[in-house]
């Protein structure tokens, strides 16, 4: 059992992320999405720094076994409907491509995803920063996966996050200014500062609630 919910179509984004991580953990992801081949036939690709990898490519027989393992794992993670789309295809790479073609973002969805990104801040009220970041980054990835689409960059992500922070008010709305003055205004720094402030406020609120309770031996009768 993998603990991953089977692919139903609507859950493709989360499913594909978890399935990819599972395939990576079992050393099978390079079967599904092979590394780029060397420009010249018979030439091994160079590692960073110009070093030639010591490991030789796996023999064909080994690849066939690993391809079968990856294929079985992908099919195991599909519900009956999505399984029917790929069951006649034995190649793990083609199975993955077919599922992405049917359930992944398409150019026709691009405008809708972009509108959702633009309206994100207005709908993020009442959520914690971890949930906000997860949804925003997931939407960013969806947009980036659309063929021909332009993935929102650092500046756009910061703009949305700052808009949400200003909407929450208080110290949240001031954090961007502090980070700009320190020259540390990046998406990751801003997000970590927001999460840290949220944690501090929750901790402070917990102490106040604890201090406001009945004292031992007090007149609670």
C-alpha positions in Angstrom: 0.0 0.0 0.0 1.3 3.4 -1.0 -1.1 5.6 0.9 -1.7 7.7 -2.3 -5.3 8.2 -3.3 -5.9 6.7 -6.8 -6.1 9.1 -9.8 -9.6 10.1 -10.5 -8.9 13.0 -12.8 -9.8 16.0 -10.6 -7.0 15.2 -8.2 -4.3 15.0 -10.9 -2.1 17.8 -9.7 -1.6 16.4 -6.2 -1.6 12.8 -7.5 1.1 13.5 -10.0 3.3 15.2 -7.4 3.0 12.3 -4.9 3.3 9.6 -7.6 6.5 11.3 -8.9 8.0 11.3 -5.4 7.2 7.7 -5.0 8.8 6.8 -8.3 11.8 8.8 -7.3 12.1 7.1 -3.9 12.2 3.7 -5.7 14.7 4.8 -8.3 12.3 4.6 -11.2 11.7 8.3 -12.2 14.4 8.3 -14.8 12.4 5.6 -16.6 9.3 7.8 -16.8 11.2 11.0 -17.7 14.6 10.0 -19.0 17.5 12.4 -18.7 18.5 14.2 -22.0 20.7 12.1 -24.2 24.2 13.2 -25.2 24.5 15.2 -28.4 26.7 12.6 -30.0 25.9 8.9 -30.4 27.8 6.8 -27.9 29.0 9.8 -25.9 28.1 10.0 -22.2 26.7 13.3 -20.9 29.2 15.2 -18.8 28.5 15.8 -15.1 28.8 19.3 -13.6 32.4 20.5 -13.8 33.1 18.5 -16.9 33.5 15.1 -15.2 32.3 12.1 -17.0 30.0 9.9 -14.9 31.7 6.7 -13.8 28.5 4.7 -13.9 27.7 3.2 -17.3 24.1 3.3 -18.6 22.0 0.4 -17.4 21.8 -2.6 -19.8 18.6 -3.0 -21.9 17.4 -5.9 -19.9 17.7 -4.0 -16.6 15.8 -1.1 -18.2 12.9 -3.3 -19.3 12.6 -4.6 -15.7 12.6 -1.1 -14.3 10.1 0.1 -16.9 7.8 -2.8 -16.0 8.1 -1.9 -12.3 7.3 1.8 -13.0 4.4 0.9 -15.3 2.9 -1.5 -12.7 3.2 1.2 -10.0 1.5 3.9 -12.2 -1.4 1.5 -13.0 -1.7 0.6 -9.3 -2.3 4.3 -8.5 -5.1 4.7 -11.1 -8.8 4.3 -10.6 -10.7 2.0 -13.1 -11.5 4.9 -15.5 -8.0 6.3 -15.7 -6.5 2.8 -15.8 -8.5 2.1 -19.0 -6.7 5.0 -20.6 -3.3 3.4 -20.2 -3.8 -0.3 -19.7 -3.0 -1.1 -23.3 0.3 0.9 -23.2 3.2 -1.0 -21.7 5.7 1.8 -21.7 5.7 3.7 -18.4 6.8 6.9 -20.1 3.9 6.8 -22.5 1.5 6.0 -19.7 2.6 9.1 -17.8 2.4 11.3 -20.9 -1.1 10.0 -21.7 -2.4 10.7 -18.2 -0.9 14.2 -18.3 -2.5 14.9 -21.6 -5.9 13.8 -20.4 -5.9 15.2 -16.9 -3.1 17.9 -16.8 -3.6 21.6 -17.5 -4.3 22.5 -21.1 -3.9 25.7 -23.1 -7.7 26.1 -22.9 -7.5 26.3 -19.1 -4.6 28.8 -19.1 -6.8 31.9 -19.0 -8.9 30.5 -16.2 -5.8 29.6 -14.1 -4.4 33.1 -14.7 -7.7 34.7 -13.5 -7.6 32.4 -10.4 -4.1 33.6 -9.7 -5.1 37.2 -10.0 -8.1 36.7 -7.7 -6.1 34.6 -5.2 -5.5 37.3 -2.6 -9.1 38.3 -2.4 -10.1 34.7 -1.5 -7.3 33.8 0.9 -8.8 35.4 4.0 -9.2 33.2 7.1 -6.5 30.7 6.0 -3.2 30.0 7.7 0.0 30.9 5.9 1.0 27.3 5.4 -2.3 26.6 3.6 -2.0 29.9 1.6 1.5 29.1 0.5 0.6 25.5 -0.5 -2.4 26.7 -2.6 -0.5 29.6 -4.2 2.6 27.4 -5.1 0.3 24.7 -6.4 -1.5 27.2 -8.7 1.9 28.5 -9.8 2.9 25.0 -10.8 -0.3 24.3 -12.6 0.1 27.5 -14.7 3.7 26.5 -15.5 2.7 23.1 -16.7 0.3 24.4 -19.4 2.0 24.0 -22.8 3.0 27.5 -23.9 2.0 29.0 -20.6 4.1 31.4 -18.6 4.8 30.4 -15.0 4.4 33.2 -12.4 7.8 34.4 -11.3 9.2 35.6 -8.0 7.9 39.1 -8.5 4.3 38.0 -9.1 4.4 35.5 -6.2 5.7 38.3 -3.9 2.9 40.6 -5.1 0.2 38.1 -4.3 1.7 37.2 -0.9 2.1 40.9 0.0 -1.5 41.6 -1.0 -2.8 38.8 1.3 -0.5 40.2 4.1 -1.9 43.7 3.7 -5.4 42.3 3.8 -4.7 40.6 7.1 -3.5 44.0 8.5 -1.4 44.5 11.6 2.2 43.5 11.6 1.6 41.3 8.6 1.1 44.3 6.4 4.4 45.9 7.6 6.6 42.9 7.0 7.3 43.6 3.4 8.6 47.0 4.2 10.9 45.7 6.9 12.4 43.1 4.5 12.9 45.7 1.8 14.9 47.9 4.1 17.1 45.0 5.1 17.5 43.9 1.4 16.0 40.5 2.2 12.7 40.8 0.3 12.5 37.5 -1.4 9.5 35.1 -1.6 11.0 32.5 0.7 12.2 35.1 3.3 8.8 36.8 3.2 6.9 33.6 3.6 9.1 32.4 6.5 8.6 35.7 8.2 4.8 35.5 7.9 4.8 32.0 9.2 7.1 33.0 12.1 4.8 35.9 13.0 1.7 33.7 12.8 3.4 31.2 15.2 4.4 34.0 17.6 0.9 35.4 17.7 -0.6 31.9 18.3 1.8 31.3 21.1 1.1 34.7 22.7 -2.6 34.1 22.4 -2.2 30.7 24.1 -0.4 32.2 27.0 -3.1 34.8 27.5 -5.8 32.2 27.5 -3.9 30.1 29.9 -3.3 33.0 32.2 -7.0 33.9 32.2 -8.2 30.6 33.5 -9.3 29.7 37.1 -6.5 29.7 39.6 -6.0 26.7 41.8 -8.0 27.1 45.0 -9.9 30.0 43.5 -13.6 30.8 44.0 -14.9 28.7 41.2 -17.8 27.3 43.2 
